[in-house]
Amino acid sequence: GRLTVAVVNAPGSVVVSGDLDALEELLAACEAEGIRARRLPVNYAAHSVQVEAIREQLLTDLAGIEPR
């Protein structure tokens, strides 16, 4: 429950988001298995349950935006 598959870009390209400690554990496990993995420099765990904490603020901030 600490990590979420954020997006699958291709069969060999997956983005995982979530708790920083869990991500560090995942990176260490990947390294131990010889799986190429790297951390992306972002400030928040997009596409994860962590976005729920800012949901209402996002809805308010984006309320006036309309697609065109």
N, CA, C, O and CB atoms as a CASP TS submission, in Angstrom:
PFRMAT TS
TARGET T0000
AUTHOR 0000-0000-0000
METHOD Language model
MODEL 1
PARENT N/A
ATOM      1  N   GLY     1       0.786  -1.193   0.000  1.00  0.00           N
ATOM      2  CA  GLY     1       0.000   0.000   0.000  1.00  0.00           C
ATOM      3  C   GLY     1       0.837   1.270   0.000  1.00  0.00           C
ATOM      4  O   GLY     1       0.280   2.367  -0.029  1.00  0.00           O
ATOM      5  N   ARG     2       2.161   1.149   0.032  1.00  0.00           N
ATOM      6  CA  ARG     2       2.998   2.352   0.075  1.00  0.00           C
ATOM      7  C   ARG     2       3.469   2.790  -1.307  1.00  0.00           C
ATOM      8  O   ARG     2       4.005   3.887  -1.459  1.00  0.00           O
ATOM      9  CB  ARG     2       4.199   2.112   0.963  1.00  0.00           C
ATOM     10  N   LEU     3       3.274   1.944  -2.314  1.00  0.00           N
ATOM     11  CA  LEU     3       3.680   2.245  -3.678  1.00  0.00           C
ATOM     12  C   LEU     3       2.514   2.038  -4.632  1.00  0.00           C
ATOM     13  O   LEU     3       1.625   1.223  -4.384  1.00  0.00           O
ATOM     14  CB  LEU     3       4.874   1.375  -4.092  1.00  0.00           C
ATOM     15  N   THR     4       2.535   2.791  -5.727  1.00  0.00           N
ATOM     16  CA  THR     4       1.508   2.693  -6.750  1.00  0.00           C
ATOM     17  C   THR     4       2.171   2.693  -8.112  1.00  0.00           C
ATOM     18  O   THR     4       3.110   3.453  -8.348  1.00  0.00           O
ATOM     19  CB  THR     4       0.489   3.848  -6.633  1.00  0.00           C
ATOM     20  N   VAL     5       1.687   1.842  -9.017  1.00  0.00           N
ATOM     21  CA  VAL     5       2.131   1.934 -10.403  1.00  0.00           C
ATOM     22  C   VAL     5       1.454   3.175 -10.964  1.00  0.00           C
ATOM     23  O   VAL     5       0.233   3.205 -11.123  1.00  0.00           O
ATOM     24  CB  VAL     5       1.779   0.622 -11.245  1.00  0.00           C
ATOM     25  N   ALA     6       2.248   4.199 -11.264  1.00  0.00           N
ATOM     26  CA  ALA     6       1.706   5.473 -11.729  1.00  0.00           C
ATOM     27  C   ALA     6       1.356   5.407 -13.206  1.00  0.00           C
ATOM     28  O   ALA     6       0.308   5.899 -13.623  1.00  0.00           O
ATOM     29  CB  ALA     6       2.703   6.604 -11.475  1.00  0.00           C
ATOM     30  N   VAL     7       2.237   4.798 -14.001  1.00  0.00           N
ATOM     31  CA  VAL     7       2.004   4.718 -15.440  1.00  0.00           C
ATOM     32  C   VAL     7       2.877   3.612 -16.028  1.00  0.00           C
ATOM     33  O   VAL     7       3.998   3.374 -15.578  1.00  0.00           O
ATOM     34  CB  VAL     7       2.300   6.082 -16.131  1.00  0.00           C
ATOM     35  N   VAL     8       2.341   2.953 -17.033  1.00  0.00           N
ATOM     36  CA  VAL     8       3.101   1.977 -17.804  1.00  0.00           C
ATOM     37  C   VAL     8       3.287   2.592 -19.183  1.00  0.00           C
ATOM     38  O   VAL     8       2.350   2.650 -19.979  1.00  0.00           O
ATOM     39  CB  VAL     8       2.371   0.562 -17.874  1.00  0.00           C
ATOM     40  N   ASN     9       4.506   3.052 -19.458  1.00  0.00           N
ATOM     41  CA  ASN     9       4.802   3.695 -20.740  1.00  0.00           C
ATOM     42  C   ASN     9       5.061   2.671 -21.836  1.00  0.00           C
ATOM     43  O   ASN     9       4.772   2.919 -23.006  1.00  0.00           O
ATOM     44  CB  ASN     9       6.007   4.619 -20.601  1.00  0.00           C
ATOM     45  N   ALA    10       5.600   1.533 -21.458  1.00  0.00           N
ATOM     46  CA  ALA    10       5.938   0.445 -22.384  1.00  0.00           C
ATOM     47  C   ALA    10       6.190  -0.788 -21.526  1.00  0.00           C
ATOM     48  O   ALA    10       6.312  -0.666 -20.307  1.00  0.00           O
ATOM     49  CB  ALA    10       7.202   0.797 -23.290  1.00  0.00           C
ATOM     50  N   PRO    11       6.269  -1.964 -22.125  1.00  0.00           N
ATOM     51  CA  PRO    11       6.508  -3.164 -21.316  1.00  0.00           C
ATOM     52  C   PRO    11       7.741  -3.072 -20.407  1.00  0.00           C
ATOM     53  O   PRO    11       7.761  -3.668 -19.331  1.00  0.00           O
ATOM     54  CB  PRO    11       6.658  -4.351 -22.223  1.00  0.00           C
ATOM     55  N   GLY    12       8.750  -2.340 -20.828  1.00  0.00           N
ATOM     56  CA  GLY    12       9.952  -2.207 -20.011  1.00  0.00           C
ATOM     57  C   GLY    12      10.124  -0.841 -19.389  1.00  0.00           C
ATOM     58  O   GLY    12      11.213  -0.510 -18.918  1.00  0.00           O
ATOM     59  N   SER    13       9.070  -0.039 -19.377  1.00  0.00           N
ATOM     60  CA  SER    13       9.157   1.325 -18.843  1.00  0.00           C
ATOM     61  C   SER    13       7.946   1.616 -17.974  1.00  0.00           C
ATOM     62  O   SER    13       6.856   1.894 -18.474  1.00  0.00           O
ATOM     63  CB  SER    13       9.262   2.362 -19.985  1.00  0.00           C
ATOM     64  N   VAL    14       8.156   1.549 -16.668  1.00  0.00           N
ATOM     65  CA  VAL    14       7.077   1.719 -15.697  1.00  0.00           C
ATOM     66  C   VAL    14       7.492   2.789 -14.690  1.00  0.00           C
ATOM     67  O   VAL    14       8.647   2.843 -14.267  1.00  0.00           O
ATOM     68  CB  VAL    14       6.744   0.369 -14.974  1.00  0.00           C
ATOM     69  N   VAL    15       6.540   3.638 -14.315  1.00  0.00           N
ATOM     70  CA  VAL    15       6.784   4.641 -13.282  1.00  0.00           C
ATOM     71  C   VAL    15       6.023   4.215 -12.034  1.00  0.00           C
ATOM     72  O   VAL    15       4.833   3.904 -12.089  1.00  0.00           O
ATOM     73  CB  VAL    15       6.349   6.076 -13.754  1.00  0.00           C
ATOM     74  N   VAL    16       6.734   4.207 -10.907  1.00  0.00           N
ATOM     75  CA  VAL    16       6.144   3.851  -9.618  1.00  0.00           C
ATOM     76  C   VAL    16       6.212   5.087  -8.736  1.00  0.00           C
ATOM     77  O   VAL    16       7.227   5.783  -8.735  1.00  0.00           O
ATOM     78  CB  VAL    16       6.883   2.627  -8.951  1.00  0.00           C
ATOM     79  N   SER    17       5.161   5.373  -7.991  1.00  0.00           N
ATOM     80  CA  SER    17       5.169   6.520  -7.086  1.00  0.00           C
ATOM     81  C   SER    17       4.703   6.091  -5.713  1.00  0.00           C
ATOM     82  O   SER    17       4.081   5.042  -5.544  1.00  0.00           O
ATOM     83  CB  SER    17       4.280   7.655  -7.623  1.00  0.00           C
ATOM     84  N   GLY    18       5.019   6.933  -4.726  1.00  0.00           N
ATOM     85  CA  GLY    18       4.568   6.644  -3.374  1.00  0.00           C
ATOM     86  C   GLY    18       5.525   7.112  -2.310  1.00  0.00           C
ATOM     87  O   GLY    18       6.280   8.066  -2.503  1.00  0.00           O
ATOM     88  N   ASP    19       5.486   6.431  -1.188  1.00  0.00           N
ATOM     89  CA  ASP    19       6.277   6.746  -0.009  1.00  0.00           C
ATOM     90  C   ASP    19       7.771   6.693  -0.325  1.00  0.00           C
ATOM     91  O   ASP    19       8.243   5.732  -0.934  1.00  0.00           O
ATOM     92  CB  ASP    19       5.939   5.781   1.130  1.00  0.00           C
ATOM     93  N   LEU    20       8.516   7.721   0.086  1.00  0.00           N
ATOM     94  CA  LEU    20       9.943   7.798  -0.235  1.00  0.00           C
ATOM     95  C   LEU    20      10.735   6.615   0.305  1.00  0.00           C
ATOM     96  O   LEU    20      11.613   6.095  -0.385  1.00  0.00           O
ATOM     97  CB  LEU    20      10.523   9.079   0.310  1.00  0.00           C
ATOM     98  N   ASP    21      10.441   6.186   1.518  1.00  0.00           N
ATOM     99  CA  ASP    21      11.159   5.035   2.082  1.00  0.00           C
ATOM    100  C   ASP    21      10.904   3.778   1.259  1.00  0.00           C
ATOM    101  O   ASP    21      11.824   3.001   1.006  1.00  0.00           O
ATOM    102  CB  ASP    21      10.739   4.801   3.545  1.00  0.00           C
ATOM    103  N   ALA    22       9.671   3.581   0.847  1.00  0.00           N
ATOM    104  CA  ALA    22       9.323   2.415   0.037  1.00  0.00           C
ATOM    105  C   ALA    22       9.996   2.488  -1.330  1.00  0.00           C
ATOM    106  O   ALA    22      10.425   1.466  -1.867  1.00  0.00           O
ATOM    107  CB  ALA    22       7.799   2.309  -0.126  1.00  0.00           C
ATOM    108  N   LEU    23      10.089   3.687  -1.893  1.00  0.00           N
ATOM    109  CA  LEU    23      10.771   3.839  -3.181  1.00  0.00           C
ATOM    110  C   LEU    23      12.250   3.507  -3.054  1.00  0.00           C
ATOM    111  O   LEU    23      12.818   2.867  -3.939  1.00  0.00           O
ATOM    112  CB  LEU    23      10.596   5.266  -3.717  1.00  0.00           C
ATOM    113  N   GLU    24      12.878   3.932  -1.967  1.00  0.00           N
ATOM    114  CA  GLU    24      14.289   3.602  -1.745  1.00  0.00           C
ATOM    115  C   GLU    24      14.481   2.093  -1.614  1.00  0.00           C
ATOM    116  O   GLU    24      15.451   1.538  -2.130  1.00  0.00           O
ATOM    117  CB  GLU    24      14.817   4.313  -0.484  1.00  0.00           C
ATOM    118  N   GLU    25      13.557   1.435  -0.925  1.00  0.00           N
ATOM    119  CA  GLU    25      13.620  -0.032  -0.807  1.00  0.00           C
ATOM    120  C   GLU    25      13.487  -0.680  -2.180  1.00  0.00           C
ATOM    121  O   GLU    25      14.211  -1.624  -2.498  1.00  0.00           O
ATOM    122  CB  GLU    25      12.509  -0.556   0.140  1.00  0.00           C
ATOM    123  N   LEU    26      12.568  -0.177  -2.988  1.00  0.00           N
ATOM    124  CA  LEU    26      12.367  -0.714  -4.329  1.00  0.00           C
ATOM    125  C   LEU    26      13.611  -0.508  -5.192  1.00  0.00           C
ATOM    126  O   LEU    26      14.032  -1.419  -5.905  1.00  0.00           O
ATOM    127  CB  LEU    26      11.149  -0.057  -4.990  1.00  0.00           C
ATOM    128  N   LEU    27      14.199   0.688  -5.129  1.00  0.00           N
ATOM    129  CA  LEU    27      15.414   0.955  -5.893  1.00  0.00           C
ATOM    130  C   LEU    27      16.542   0.016  -5.482  1.00  0.00           C
ATOM    131  O   LEU    27      17.269  -0.486  -6.339  1.00  0.00           O
ATOM    132  CB  LEU    27      15.849   2.407  -5.710  1.00  0.00           C
ATOM    133  N   ALA    28      16.695  -0.226  -4.189  1.00  0.00           N
ATOM    134  CA  ALA    28      17.729  -1.138  -3.705  1.00  0.00           C
ATOM    135  C   ALA    28      17.466  -2.560  -4.191  1.00  0.00           C
ATOM    136  O   ALA    28      18.397  -3.264  -4.583  1.00  0.00           O
ATOM    137  CB  ALA    28      17.798  -1.105  -2.171  1.00  0.00           C
ATOM    138  N   ALA    29      16.215  -2.982  -4.167  1.00  0.00           N
ATOM    139  CA  ALA    29      15.868  -4.329  -4.636  1.00  0.00           C
ATOM    140  C   ALA    29      16.130  -4.456  -6.133  1.00  0.00           C
ATOM    141  O   ALA    29      16.628  -5.486  -6.589  1.00  0.00           O
ATOM    142  CB  ALA    29      14.388  -4.652  -4.325  1.00  0.00           C
ATOM    143  N   CYS    30      15.804  -3.430  -6.894  1.00  0.00           N
ATOM    144  CA  CYS    30      16.058  -3.453  -8.340  1.00  0.00           C
ATOM    145  C   CYS    30      17.561  -3.543  -8.605  1.00  0.00           C
ATOM    146  O   CYS    30      18.005  -4.329  -9.443  1.00  0.00           O
ATOM    147  CB  CYS    30      15.461  -2.191  -9.024  1.00  0.00           C
ATOM    148  N   GLU    31      18.329  -2.743  -7.896  1.00  0.00           N
ATOM    149  CA  GLU    31      19.782  -2.769  -8.068  1.00  0.00           C
ATOM    150  C   GLU    31      20.345  -4.152  -7.753  1.00  0.00           C
ATOM    151  O   GLU    31      21.211  -4.653  -8.470  1.00  0.00           O
ATOM    152  CB  GLU    31      20.447  -1.713  -7.174  1.00  0.00           C
ATOM    153  N   ALA    32      19.855  -4.761  -6.685  1.00  0.00           N
ATOM    154  CA  ALA    32      20.325  -6.089  -6.289  1.00  0.00           C
ATOM    155  C   ALA    32      20.011  -7.140  -7.347  1.00  0.00           C
ATOM    156  O   ALA    32      20.740  -8.122  -7.488  1.00  0.00           O
ATOM    157  CB  ALA    32      19.701  -6.492  -4.961  1.00  0.00           C
ATOM    158  N   GLU    33      18.922  -6.933  -8.091  1.00  0.00           N
ATOM    159  CA  GLU    33      18.498  -7.878  -9.126  1.00  0.00           C
ATOM    160  C   GLU    33      19.038  -7.515 -10.512  1.00  0.00           C
ATOM    161  O   GLU    33      18.770  -8.217 -11.487  1.00  0.00           O
ATOM    162  CB  GLU    33      16.983  -7.943  -9.173  1.00  0.00           C
ATOM    163  N   GLY    34      19.794  -6.425 -10.598  1.00  0.00           N
ATOM    164  CA  GLY    34      20.326  -6.001 -11.878  1.00  0.00           C
ATOM    165  C   GLY    34      19.292  -5.338 -12.781  1.00  0.00           C
ATOM    166  O   GLY    34      19.452  -5.305 -14.001  1.00  0.00           O
ATOM    167  N   ILE    35      18.240  -4.815 -12.179  1.00  0.00           N
ATOM    168  CA  ILE    35      17.177  -4.138 -12.927  1.00  0.00           C
ATOM    169  C   ILE    35      17.478  -2.647 -12.937  1.00  0.00           C
ATOM    170  O   ILE    35      17.687  -2.040 -11.887  1.00  0.00           O
ATOM    171  CB  ILE    35      15.764  -4.422 -12.305  1.00  0.00           C
ATOM    172  N   ARG    36      17.501  -2.062 -14.134  1.00  0.00           N
ATOM    173  CA  ARG    36      17.775  -0.626 -14.255  1.00  0.00           C
ATOM    174  C   ARG    36      16.596   0.162 -13.689  1.00  0.00           C
ATOM    175  O   ARG    36      15.453  -0.020 -14.106  1.00  0.00           O
ATOM    176  CB  ARG    36      18.040  -0.229 -15.742  1.00  0.00           C
ATOM    177  N   ALA    37      16.893   1.030 -12.744  1.00  0.00           N
ATOM    178  CA  ALA    37      15.863   1.869 -12.131  1.00  0.00           C
ATOM    179  C   ALA    37      16.517   3.164 -11.693  1.00  0.00           C
ATOM    180  O   ALA    37      17.694   3.189 -11.332  1.00  0.00           O
ATOM    181  CB  ALA    37      15.173   1.149 -10.924  1.00  0.00           C
ATOM    182  N   ARG    38      15.744   4.239 -11.726  1.00  0.00           N
ATOM    183  CA  ARG    38      16.264   5.524 -11.265  1.00  0.00           C
ATOM    184  C   ARG    38      15.129   6.341 -10.668  1.00  0.00           C
ATOM    185  O   ARG    38      13.954   6.128 -10.969  1.00  0.00           O
ATOM    186  CB  ARG    38      16.947   6.298 -12.423  1.00  0.00           C
ATOM    187  N   ARG    39      15.504   7.256  -9.836  1.00  0.00           N
ATOM    188  CA  ARG    39      14.530   8.130  -9.192  1.00  0.00           C
ATOM    189  C   ARG    39      14.352   9.387 -10.045  1.00  0.00           C
ATOM    190  O   ARG    39      15.331   9.988 -10.487  1.00  0.00           O
ATOM    191  CB  ARG    39      14.979   8.497  -7.741  1.00  0.00           C
ATOM    192  N   LEU    40      13.112   9.774 -10.269  1.00  0.00           N
ATOM    193  CA  LEU    40      12.817  10.986 -11.022  1.00  0.00           C
ATOM    194  C   LEU    40      12.713  12.168 -10.061  1.00  0.00           C
ATOM    195  O   LEU    40      12.142  12.030  -8.979  1.00  0.00           O
ATOM    196  CB  LEU    40      11.508  10.824 -11.840  1.00  0.00           C
ATOM    197  N   PRO    41      13.251  13.316 -10.433  1.00  0.00           N
ATOM    198  CA  PRO    41      13.221  14.482  -9.541  1.00  0.00           C
ATOM    199  C   PRO    41      11.871  15.206  -9.580  1.00  0.00           C
ATOM    200  O   PRO    41      11.678  16.131 -10.369  1.00  0.00           O
ATOM    201  CB  PRO    41      14.336  15.454  -9.917  1.00  0.00           C
ATOM    202  N   VAL    42      10.954  14.781  -8.732  1.00  0.00           N
ATOM    203  CA  VAL    42       9.647  15.426  -8.616  1.00  0.00           C
ATOM    204  C   VAL    42       9.393  15.771  -7.156  1.00  0.00           C
ATOM    205  O   VAL    42      10.026  15.211  -6.261  1.00  0.00           O
ATOM    206  CB  VAL    42       8.516  14.510  -9.172  1.00  0.00           C
ATOM    207  N   ASN    43       8.465  16.696  -6.915  1.00  0.00           N
ATOM    208  CA  ASN    43       8.171  17.153  -5.558  1.00  0.00           C
ATOM    209  C   ASN    43       6.996  16.436  -4.903  1.00  0.00           C
ATOM    210  O   ASN    43       6.745  16.625  -3.712  1.00  0.00           O
ATOM    211  CB  ASN    43       7.899  18.617  -5.577  1.00  0.00           C
ATOM    212  N   TYR    44       6.277  15.620  -5.662  1.00  0.00           N
ATOM    213  CA  TYR    44       5.104  14.954  -5.112  1.00  0.00           C
ATOM    214  C   TYR    44       4.880  13.655  -5.867  1.00  0.00           C
ATOM    215  O   TYR    44       5.387  13.477  -6.974  1.00  0.00           O
ATOM    216  CB  TYR    44       3.849  15.865  -5.192  1.00  0.00           C
ATOM    217  N   ALA    45       4.130  12.760  -5.273  1.00  0.00           N
ATOM    218  CA  ALA    45       3.869  11.443  -5.863  1.00  0.00           C
ATOM    219  C   ALA    45       2.624  11.507  -6.743  1.00  0.00           C
ATOM    220  O   ALA    45       1.534  11.114  -6.328  1.00  0.00           O
ATOM    221  CB  ALA    45       3.695  10.367  -4.756  1.00  0.00           C
ATOM    222  N   ALA    46       2.801  12.001  -7.947  1.00  0.00           N
ATOM    223  CA  ALA    46       1.681  12.090  -8.886  1.00  0.00           C
ATOM    224  C   ALA    46       1.139  10.697  -9.186  1.00  0.00           C
ATOM    225  O   ALA    46       1.859   9.703  -9.091  1.00  0.00           O
ATOM    226  CB  ALA    46       2.115  12.792 -10.194  1.00  0.00           C
ATOM    227  N   HIS    47      -0.107  10.642  -9.540  1.00  0.00           N
ATOM    228  CA  HIS    47      -0.766   9.373  -9.880  1.00  0.00           C
ATOM    229  C   HIS    47      -0.742   8.388  -8.718  1.00  0.00           C
ATOM    230  O   HIS    47      -0.655   7.178  -8.931  1.00  0.00           O
ATOM    231  CB  HIS    47      -0.098   8.743 -11.097  1.00  0.00           C
ATOM    232  N   SER    48      -0.818   8.891  -7.506  1.00  0.00           N
ATOM    233  CA  SER    48      -0.867   8.014  -6.339  1.00  0.00           C
ATOM    234  C   SER    48      -1.906   8.541  -5.365  1.00  0.00           C
ATOM    235  O   SER    48      -2.476   9.612  -5.572  1.00  0.00           O
ATOM    236  CB  SER    48       0.524   7.909  -5.658  1.00  0.00           C
ATOM    237  N   VAL    49      -2.147   7.793  -4.312  1.00  0.00           N
ATOM    238  CA  VAL    49      -3.113   8.223  -3.303  1.00  0.00           C
ATOM    239  C   VAL    49      -2.653   9.478  -2.580  1.00  0.00           C
ATOM    240  O   VAL    49      -3.465  10.149  -1.943  1.00  0.00           O
ATOM    241  CB  VAL    49      -3.352   7.111  -2.298  1.00  0.00           C
ATOM    242  N   GLN    50      -1.365   9.813  -2.663  1.00  0.00           N
ATOM    243  CA  GLN    50      -0.870  11.015  -2.003  1.00  0.00           C
ATOM    244  C   GLN    50      -1.482  12.288  -2.595  1.00  0.00           C
ATOM    245  O   GLN    50      -1.517  13.320  -1.925  1.00  0.00           O
ATOM    246  CB  GLN    50       0.647  11.073  -2.105  1.00  0.00           C
ATOM    247  N   VAL    51      -1.956  12.232  -3.817  1.00  0.00           N
ATOM    248  CA  VAL    51      -2.590  13.387  -4.443  1.00  0.00           C
ATOM    249  C   VAL    51      -3.923  13.692  -3.766  1.00  0.00           C
ATOM    250  O   VAL    51      -4.388  14.830  -3.811  1.00  0.00           O
ATOM    251  CB  VAL    51      -2.796  13.142  -5.949  1.00  0.00           C
ATOM    252  N   GLU    52      -4.536  12.704  -3.147  1.00  0.00           N
ATOM    253  CA  GLU    52      -5.813  12.927  -2.460  1.00  0.00           C
ATOM    254  C   GLU    52      -5.701  14.008  -1.396  1.00  0.00           C
ATOM    255  O   GLU    52      -6.676  14.704  -1.115  1.00  0.00           O
ATOM    256  CB  GLU    52      -6.305  11.631  -1.826  1.00  0.00           C
ATOM    257  N   ALA    53      -4.523  14.155  -0.802  1.00  0.00           N
ATOM    258  CA  ALA    53      -4.333  15.164   0.244  1.00  0.00           C
ATOM    259  C   ALA    53      -4.482  16.579  -0.297  1.00  0.00           C
ATOM    260  O   ALA    53      -4.806  17.494   0.460  1.00  0.00           O
ATOM    261  CB  ALA    53      -2.964  15.004   0.888  1.00  0.00           C
ATOM    262  N   ILE    54      -4.252  16.778  -1.589  1.00  0.00           N
ATOM    263  CA  ILE    54      -4.361  18.112  -2.182  1.00  0.00           C
ATOM    264  C   ILE    54      -5.515  18.207  -3.178  1.00  0.00           C
ATOM    265  O   ILE    54      -5.610  19.179  -3.926  1.00  0.00           O
ATOM    266  CB  ILE    54      -3.057  18.483  -2.871  1.00  0.00           C
ATOM    267  N   ARG    55      -6.388  17.205  -3.190  1.00  0.00           N
ATOM    268  CA  ARG    55      -7.482  17.143  -4.161  1.00  0.00           C
ATOM    269  C   ARG    55      -8.348  18.395  -4.160  1.00  0.00           C
ATOM    270  O   ARG    55      -8.571  18.998  -5.209  1.00  0.00           O
ATOM    271  CB  ARG    55      -8.344  15.940  -3.884  1.00  0.00           C
ATOM    272  N   GLU    56      -8.833  18.784  -2.995  1.00  0.00           N
ATOM    273  CA  GLU    56      -9.742  19.927  -2.908  1.00  0.00           C
ATOM    274  C   GLU    56      -9.055  21.209  -3.362  1.00  0.00           C
ATOM    275  O   GLU    56      -9.669  22.028  -4.046  1.00  0.00           O
ATOM    276  CB  GLU    56     -10.262  20.089  -1.476  1.00  0.00           C
ATOM    277  N   GLN    57      -7.794  21.392  -2.991  1.00  0.00           N
ATOM    278  CA  GLN    57      -7.057  22.588  -3.410  1.00  0.00           C
ATOM    279  C   GLN    57      -6.873  22.603  -4.919  1.00  0.00           C
ATOM    280  O   GLN    57      -7.000  23.654  -5.547  1.00  0.00           O
ATOM    281  CB  GLN    57      -5.689  22.657  -2.709  1.00  0.00           C
ATOM    282  N   LEU    58      -6.576  21.454  -5.508  1.00  0.00           N
ATOM    283  CA  LEU    58      -6.442  21.369  -6.963  1.00  0.00           C
ATOM    284  C   LEU    58      -7.754  21.703  -7.665  1.00  0.00           C
ATOM    285  O   LEU    58      -7.769  22.447  -8.646  1.00  0.00           O
ATOM    286  CB  LEU    58      -5.975  19.973  -7.370  1.00  0.00           C
ATOM    287  N   LEU    59      -8.846  21.153  -7.162  1.00  0.00           N
ATOM    288  CA  LEU    59     -10.145  21.435  -7.766  1.00  0.00           C
ATOM    289  C   LEU    59     -10.473  22.928  -7.709  1.00  0.00           C
ATOM    290  O   LEU    59     -11.012  23.488  -8.663  1.00  0.00           O
ATOM    291  CB  LEU    59     -11.239  20.629  -7.064  1.00  0.00           C
ATOM    292  N   THR    60     -10.150  23.555  -6.600  1.00  0.00           N
ATOM    293  CA  THR    60     -10.386  24.991  -6.458  1.00  0.00           C
ATOM    294  C   THR    60      -9.494  25.782  -7.415  1.00  0.00           C
ATOM    295  O   THR    60      -9.967  26.674  -8.119  1.00  0.00           O
ATOM    296  CB  THR    60     -10.136  25.436  -5.004  1.00  0.00           C
ATOM    297  N   ASP    61      -8.211  25.452  -7.434  1.00  0.00           N
ATOM    298  CA  ASP    61      -7.255  26.181  -8.268  1.00  0.00           C
ATOM    299  C   ASP    61      -7.531  26.024  -9.763  1.00  0.00           C
ATOM    300  O   ASP    61      -7.270  26.938 -10.544  1.00  0.00           O
ATOM    301  CB  ASP    61      -5.852  25.713  -7.963  1.00  0.00           C
ATOM    302  N   LEU    62      -8.055  24.873 -10.156  1.00  0.00           N
ATOM    303  CA  LEU    62      -8.264  24.597 -11.573  1.00  0.00           C
ATOM    304  C   LEU    62      -9.700  24.839 -12.034  1.00  0.00           C
ATOM    305  O   LEU    62     -10.014  24.597 -13.200  1.00  0.00           O
ATOM    306  CB  LEU    62      -7.881  23.181 -11.870  1.00  0.00           C
ATOM    307  N   ALA    63     -10.560  25.302 -11.166  1.00  0.00           N
ATOM    308  CA  ALA    63     -11.991  25.429 -11.456  1.00  0.00           C
ATOM    309  C   ALA    63     -12.292  26.283 -12.683  1.00  0.00           C
ATOM    310  O   ALA    63     -13.232  25.977 -13.417  1.00  0.00           O
ATOM    311  CB  ALA    63     -12.695  26.011 -10.266  1.00  0.00           C
ATOM    312  N   GLY    64     -11.538  27.326 -12.926  1.00  0.00           N
ATOM    313  CA  GLY    64     -11.834  28.211 -14.049  1.00  0.00           C
ATOM    314  C   GLY    64     -11.226  27.792 -15.374  1.00  0.00           C
ATOM    315  O   GLY    64     -11.424  28.469 -16.382  1.00  0.00           O
ATOM    316  N   ILE    65     -10.502  26.708 -15.393  1.00  0.00           N
ATOM    317  CA  ILE    65      -9.829  26.265 -16.623  1.00  0.00           C
ATOM    318  C   ILE    65     -10.767  25.365 -17.431  1.00  0.00           C
ATOM    319  O   ILE    65     -11.353  24.420 -16.903  1.00  0.00           O
ATOM    320  CB  ILE    65      -8.504  25.511 -16.290  1.00  0.00           C
ATOM    321  N   GLU    66     -10.894  25.677 -18.708  1.00  0.00           N
ATOM    322  CA  GLU    66     -11.733  24.876 -19.588  1.00  0.00           C
ATOM    323  C   GLU    66     -10.904  24.402 -20.782  1.00  0.00           C
ATOM    324  O   GLU    66     -10.140  25.182 -21.349  1.00  0.00           O
ATOM    325  CB  GLU    66     -12.971  25.687 -20.062  1.00  0.00           C
ATOM    326  N   PRO    67     -11.046  23.128 -21.170  1.00  0.00           N
ATOM    327  CA  PRO    67     -10.313  22.648 -22.349  1.00  0.00           C
ATOM    328  C   PRO    67     -10.854  23.297 -23.623  1.00  0.00           C
ATOM    329  O   PRO    67     -12.041  23.608 -23.729  1.00  0.00           O
ATOM    330  CB  PRO    67     -10.407  21.108 -22.456  1.00  0.00           C
ATOM    331  N   ARG    68      -9.964  23.489 -24.572  1.00  0.00           N
ATOM    332  CA  ARG    68     -10.415  24.008 -25.865  1.00  0.00           C
ATOM    333  C   ARG    68      -9.466  23.561 -26.945  1.00  0.00           C
ATOM    334  O   ARG    68      -9.662  23.890 -28.114  1.00  0.00           O
ATOM    335  CB  ARG    68     -10.522  25.544 -25.846  1.00  0.00           C
TER
END
